[in-house]
Amino acid sequence: MERIMRFDGNLDMFKNIVLLYKNNNGETFIGSSTNKENSINDNHIVLYKDSLPQDRDYLMGWNYLDDNSEKIYFVSEQQSEVSIDDFLAAHRIEKTWKDIDYTVVDSLTEINDILKKDALSDNEVRAYALLK
């Protein structure tokens, strides 16, 4: 069962956050923020400038982008919150990490099940988070 949370403090409890944004044209974009403890820059975000293919579920689309997109950007940050804000700014979303609901999932594959029941709407951004 998914849990939806919103935060004021920080996002240090998460090891991975997947962000999905659907624009007005029906294109869905993905970003993945990872918190790697014990490294110089503990956090980074992978930004995909190409949209997810519409003929695949989110996970298969993400794998497709990893294998085929030439527009993938890796940005190191010191905090997860800045990584999330980077994704929002890259897509000109006028929100901050504090304005988003975070759905806690047990695995990344769970996101497919959630999206089948509740698809993204135009101009919607969602965050799915894995606890450490």
VMD Tcl script that draws the C-alpha trace (Angstrom):
set ca {
  {0.00 0.00 0.00}
  {1.46 3.34 -1.01}
  {1.96 6.19 1.44}
  {1.92 9.80 0.31}
  {4.00 12.32 2.24}
  {4.98 15.98 2.10}
  {8.05 17.42 3.83}
  {9.40 20.59 5.39}
  {12.78 19.43 6.68}
  {14.78 17.35 4.21}
  {14.67 14.23 2.09}
  {17.59 12.39 3.70}
  {15.44 9.34 4.51}
  {15.22 8.38 0.82}
  {17.82 6.51 -1.21}
  {16.11 7.13 -4.55}
  {13.43 9.50 -5.83}
  {11.89 9.13 -9.28}
  {10.22 12.23 -10.68}
  {7.66 12.16 -13.47}
  {6.25 15.22 -15.20}
  {3.63 15.30 -17.95}
  {3.44 18.50 -19.99}
  {0.51 20.01 -21.92}
  {1.54 18.11 -25.07}
  {1.11 14.73 -23.35}
  {4.87 14.12 -23.14}
  {6.12 12.56 -19.90}
  {9.62 13.26 -18.61}
  {11.61 11.43 -15.97}
  {14.35 12.29 -13.54}
  {16.01 10.11 -10.94}
  {17.63 11.47 -7.79}
  {19.93 9.14 -5.87}
  {21.38 9.62 -2.41}
  {24.71 7.82 -2.16}
  {26.02 8.01 1.36}
  {29.75 8.28 2.03}
  {30.66 9.97 -1.23}
  {31.96 13.51 -1.83}
  {28.74 14.70 -3.45}
  {26.20 12.48 -1.78}
  {23.36 13.25 -4.17}
  {22.91 13.43 -7.89}
  {20.08 13.63 -10.34}
  {19.89 12.12 -13.79}
  {17.83 14.38 -16.07}
  {16.40 13.01 -19.28}
  {15.62 15.73 -21.82}
  {13.82 13.28 -24.13}
  {10.31 12.27 -23.13}
  {9.39 8.71 -22.23}
  {8.17 6.68 -25.20}
  {4.37 6.55 -25.12}
  {4.22 2.94 -26.33}
  {5.93 1.59 -23.19}
  {5.23 1.61 -19.47}
  {7.34 3.96 -17.38}
  {10.03 1.40 -16.44}
  {10.49 0.06 -19.99}
  {10.50 3.64 -21.25}
  {13.16 4.60 -18.73}
  {15.31 1.66 -19.84}
  {14.78 2.71 -23.46}
  {16.02 6.23 -22.69}
  {19.07 4.86 -20.86}
  {19.98 2.84 -23.95}
  {19.02 5.28 -26.71}
  {18.85 8.91 -25.59}
  {21.74 11.25 -26.25}
  {20.17 13.90 -24.00}
  {20.89 12.56 -20.52}
  {22.44 14.89 -17.96}
  {24.07 13.88 -14.69}
  {24.15 16.64 -12.05}
  {25.90 16.22 -8.70}
  {24.43 18.05 -5.75}
  {25.09 18.08 -2.03}
  {21.42 17.69 -1.11}
  {18.48 15.73 -2.51}
  {16.31 18.82 -2.22}
  {18.51 20.71 -4.72}
  {18.38 17.72 -7.08}
  {14.58 17.80 -7.05}
  {14.58 21.55 -7.63}
  {16.95 21.01 -10.59}
  {14.38 18.72 -12.22}
  {11.57 21.19 -11.61}
  {13.60 24.10 -13.00}
  {14.66 22.09 -16.07}
  {10.98 21.70 -16.96}
  {10.02 25.24 -15.94}
  {7.75 23.97 -13.18}
  {7.08 26.78 -10.71}
  {7.28 24.63 -7.60}
  {9.96 23.57 -5.15}
  {10.68 20.19 -3.63}
  {8.45 21.16 -0.68}
  {5.42 21.60 -2.97}
  {5.38 18.01 -4.23}
  {3.78 14.93 -2.72}
  {6.17 11.98 -2.34}
  {4.66 8.53 -2.75}
  {6.72 6.00 -0.82}
  {7.11 2.74 -2.76}
  {8.83 -0.53 -1.92}
  {10.32 -0.92 -5.41}
  {10.55 1.00 -8.66}
  {8.33 -1.57 -10.38}
  {5.48 -0.57 -8.05}
  {5.28 2.75 -9.90}
  {3.92 0.97 -13.02}
  {1.03 -0.41 -10.97}
  {0.23 3.00 -9.51}
  {0.29 4.67 -12.93}
  {-2.05 2.03 -14.38}
  {-4.64 2.94 -11.75}
  {-3.98 6.68 -11.68}
  {-2.32 8.09 -14.82}
  {-0.56 11.43 -14.81}
  {-2.63 14.45 -15.85}
  {-1.30 17.25 -18.03}
  {0.99 19.63 -16.11}
  {1.29 17.20 -13.22}
  {4.53 16.30 -11.45}
  {4.85 13.33 -9.11}
  {7.63 11.94 -6.97}
  {8.04 8.30 -6.02}
  {10.52 7.55 -3.26}
  {12.35 4.50 -1.92}
  {13.33 4.60 1.75}
  {16.90 3.83 2.81}
}
mol new
graphics top color blue
foreach p $ca { graphics top sphere $p radius 0.5 }
foreach p [lrange $ca 0 end-1] q [lrange $ca 1 end] { graphics top cylinder $p $q radius 0.2 }
display resetview
